[in-house]
Amino acid sequence: MKRRAGLKETSQQPVVPPELLESARQSAFEPKPKKTFRCVVCGAEGATQQSEMLCWVCRRLKISAWREIEQQAPISE
């Protein structure tokens, strides 16, 4: 592909100011603080905030208890 004659090279001035570019880099690559919470049952630290506010151990115990209740046969009178 041929270049057109008569076009000058554009100046090497940056489009984005260097200060703005540096602040964007810092905000993109700085570590984000983790949001932690305390479990309402045992007080252990949880990794993510869920609506139940349970740590992973208490949540698994809750799910297991639900499964046991569902598997029990109804008592006939």
C-alpha positions as YAML, in Angstrom:
chain: A
units: angstrom
residues:
- id: 1
  name: MET
  ca: [0.00, 0.00, 0.00]
- id: 2
  name: LYS
  ca: [1.41, 3.36, -0.98]
- id: 3
  name: ARG
  ca: [1.47, 6.41, 1.20]
- id: 4
  name: ARG
  ca: [-0.02, 9.56, -0.11]
- id: 5
  name: ALA
  ca: [2.49, 12.19, -0.89]
- id: 6
  name: GLY
  ca: [2.02, 15.43, 0.98]
- id: 7
  name: LEU
  ca: [0.73, 14.01, 4.28]
- id: 8
  name: LYS
  ca: [2.92, 14.96, 7.18]
- id: 9
  name: GLU
  ca: [3.58, 12.65, 10.08]
- id: 10
  name: THR
  ca: [1.45, 13.52, 13.08]
- id: 11
  name: SER
  ca: [3.19, 14.83, 16.15]
- id: 12
  name: GLN
  ca: [3.94, 12.37, 18.92]
- id: 13
  name: GLN
  ca: [1.87, 14.17, 21.54]
- id: 14
  name: PRO
  ca: [-0.12, 11.76, 23.66]
- id: 15
  name: VAL
  ca: [-3.88, 11.83, 23.30]
- id: 16
  name: VAL
  ca: [-4.43, 11.08, 26.99]
- id: 17
  name: PRO
  ca: [-2.54, 13.19, 29.53]
- id: 18
  name: PRO
  ca: [0.16, 11.16, 31.34]
- id: 19
  name: GLU
  ca: [-1.26, 12.02, 34.79]
- id: 20
  name: LEU
  ca: [-4.65, 10.60, 33.86]
- id: 21
  name: LEU
  ca: [-3.06, 7.51, 32.33]
- id: 22
  name: GLU
  ca: [-0.99, 6.84, 35.47]
- id: 23
  name: SER
  ca: [-3.97, 7.25, 37.80]
- id: 24
  name: ALA
  ca: [-5.96, 4.82, 35.64]
- id: 25
  name: ARG
  ca: [-3.14, 2.25, 35.83]
- id: 26
  name: GLN
  ca: [-2.94, 2.57, 39.60]
- id: 27
  name: SER
  ca: [-6.67, 2.17, 40.11]
- id: 28
  name: ALA
  ca: [-6.83, -0.83, 37.77]
- id: 29
  name: PHE
  ca: [-3.92, -2.77, 39.25]
- id: 30
  name: GLU
  ca: [-4.04, -1.95, 42.97]
- id: 31
  name: PRO
  ca: [-5.35, -4.78, 45.14]
- id: 32
  name: LYS
  ca: [-8.95, -4.38, 46.21]
- id: 33
  name: PRO
  ca: [-9.76, -4.87, 49.90]
- id: 34
  name: LYS
  ca: [-11.81, -7.99, 50.55]
- id: 35
  name: LYS
  ca: [-15.24, -7.54, 52.04]
- id: 36
  name: THR
  ca: [-15.48, -9.93, 54.94]
- id: 37
  name: PHE
  ca: [-18.16, -10.58, 57.50]
- id: 38
  name: ARG
  ca: [-18.72, -12.61, 60.63]
- id: 39
  name: CYS
  ca: [-20.95, -15.70, 60.58]
- id: 40
  name: VAL
  ca: [-24.11, -15.20, 62.64]
- id: 41
  name: VAL
  ca: [-23.94, -18.77, 63.99]
- id: 42
  name: CYS
  ca: [-20.30, -19.42, 64.90]
- id: 43
  name: GLY
  ca: [-18.64, -16.02, 64.45]
- id: 44
  name: ALA
  ca: [-16.06, -17.29, 61.95]
- id: 45
  name: GLU
  ca: [-14.89, -14.96, 59.23]
- id: 46
  name: GLY
  ca: [-16.64, -15.48, 55.91]
- id: 47
  name: ALA
  ca: [-15.17, -14.86, 52.48]
- id: 48
  name: THR
  ca: [-18.18, -13.40, 50.70]
- id: 49
  name: GLN
  ca: [-21.28, -11.72, 51.97]
- id: 50
  name: GLN
  ca: [-24.37, -13.76, 51.36]
- id: 51
  name: SER
  ca: [-27.94, -13.03, 52.31]
- id: 52
  name: GLU
  ca: [-27.77, -15.72, 55.01]
- id: 53
  name: MET
  ca: [-24.58, -14.31, 56.60]
- id: 54
  name: LEU
  ca: [-23.23, -17.84, 57.18]
- id: 55
  name: CYS
  ca: [-19.68, -19.13, 56.82]
- id: 56
  name: TRP
  ca: [-19.15, -22.04, 54.45]
- id: 57
  name: VAL
  ca: [-19.16, -24.63, 57.27]
- id: 58
  name: CYS
  ca: [-22.47, -23.49, 58.77]
- id: 59
  name: ARG
  ca: [-23.98, -23.21, 55.31]
- id: 60
  name: ARG
  ca: [-23.02, -26.81, 54.48]
- id: 61
  name: LEU
  ca: [-24.46, -27.99, 57.81]
- id: 62
  name: LYS
  ca: [-27.71, -26.17, 57.05]
- id: 63
  name: ILE
  ca: [-27.94, -27.79, 53.60]
- id: 64
  name: SER
  ca: [-27.20, -31.23, 55.08]
- id: 65
  name: ALA
  ca: [-29.90, -30.77, 57.70]
- id: 66
  name: TRP
  ca: [-32.43, -29.86, 55.00]
- id: 67
  name: ARG
  ca: [-31.54, -33.01, 53.06]
- id: 68
  name: GLU
  ca: [-31.97, -35.21, 56.15]
- id: 69
  name: ILE
  ca: [-35.40, -33.72, 56.86]
- id: 70
  name: GLU
  ca: [-36.51, -34.33, 53.27]
- id: 71
  name: GLN
  ca: [-35.32, -37.95, 53.34]
- id: 72
  name: GLN
  ca: [-37.15, -38.87, 56.53]
- id: 73
  name: ALA
  ca: [-40.37, -40.74, 55.96]
- id: 74
  name: PRO
  ca: [-43.51, -39.03, 57.30]
- id: 75
  name: ILE
  ca: [-44.78, -40.50, 60.55]
- id: 76
  name: SER
  ca: [-48.05, -42.33, 60.03]
- id: 77
  name: GLU
  ca: [-50.61, -41.96, 62.80]
...
